Amino acid sequence: PFRQGSIPLPVRMGYPVKGGVPPEKKGNLELIKIPNFLH
């Protein structure tokens, strides 16, 4: 019941949630952990 589009994070940028994190998003690793943890 959790939609990635409803997460108030830069998910709309289209970073690979299922795999690696782009170097430019390394600073947002803690933010990416949130949707990954819920998924």
VOSE-940916 format. One line per 10 residues: number of its first residue (from 1); for each residue z negated, x negated, y of N, C-alpha, C. Coordinates in steps of 0.001 Angstrom, whole numbers. Last residue first. Layout:
<sites>
NUM> Z:X:Y:Z:X:Y:Z:X:Y | ...
</sites>
This chain:
<sites>
39> -743:-9981:-730:363:-9660:-1625:-27:-10020:-3052 | -2908:-10971:541:-2864:-9521:327:-1773:-9154:-660 | -2218:-13638:647:-3434:-13253:-62:-3416:-11763:-384 | 37:-13609:2201:148:-14088:824:-1062:-13646:11 | -936:-12744:4650:-30:-11865:3900:121:-12311:2451 | -2690:-15105:5031:-3180:-13717:5057:-2235:-12789:4299 | -1247:-17408:5082:-2143:-17203:3940:-2614:-15755:3884 | -50:-17356:7490:789:-17005:6338:-89:-16757:5113 | -2073:-18217:9097:-1582:-16849:9280:-776:-16410:8070 | -2365:-20795:8274:-3507:-19904:8095:-3079:-18456:8269
29> 84:-21818:9046:-220:-21718:7620:-1375:-20751:7389 | 1128:-22291:11483:733:-20908:11197:405:-20725:9725 | 1913:-24873:11437:768:-24548:12288:260:-23149:12011 | 4160:-24701:9929:2986:-25326:9317:1742:-25023:10133 | 6497:-23773:10846:5465:-22760:10642:4201:-23375:10037 | 8192:-25845:10921:7803:-25299:12222:6691:-24266:12072 | 8643:-26241:8206:7825:-27219:8946:7351:-26652:10275 | 8297:-23231:6239:9096:-24091:7121:8191:-25028:7921 | 6838:-23173:3107:6652:-22803:4502:7458:-23760:5367 | 8090:-21899:-52:7656:-22923:884:7534:-22393:2298
19> 7649:-18602:-1122:7807:-20008:-1495:7270:-20946:-436 | 7519:-16016:-325:7314:-16271:-1755:7362:-17752:-2100 | 8135:-15997:2299:6745:-15727:1947:6474:-16101:500 | 10123:-17706:4336:9995:-17433:2900:8539:-17251:2502 | 10362:-15927:7450:10009:-17138:6708:9821:-16779:5243 | 11198:-14010:9319:11938:-14186:8075:11606:-15480:7361 | 10068:-12994:11517:10895:-14188:11713:11671:-14495:10444 | 8390:-11033:10851:9758:-10614:11159:10668:-11816:11391 | 5971:-12140:10660:6670:-11928:9393:8114:-11555:9654 | 3948:-13153:12521:5392:-13441:12630:6118:-13290:11308
9> 1802:-10235:12277:2049:-11674:12211:3547:-11909:12315 | 533:-7713:11671:706:-8221:13041:862:-9735:13066 | 2217:-6042:9144:1281:-7123:9425:1548:-7665:10825 | 4121:-4277:8518:3018:-3750:9320:1986:-4831:9627 | 5882:-5534:6887:6345:-5228:8241:5217:-4736:9125 | 4625:-5624:4473:4699:-6875:5237:5108:-6602:6678 | 2326:-3082:3671:3706:-3450:3983:3743:-4720:4826 | 345:-2120:1094:370:-2998:2269:1793:-3458:2530 | 0:-830:-1216:0:0:0:0:-853:1249
</sites>
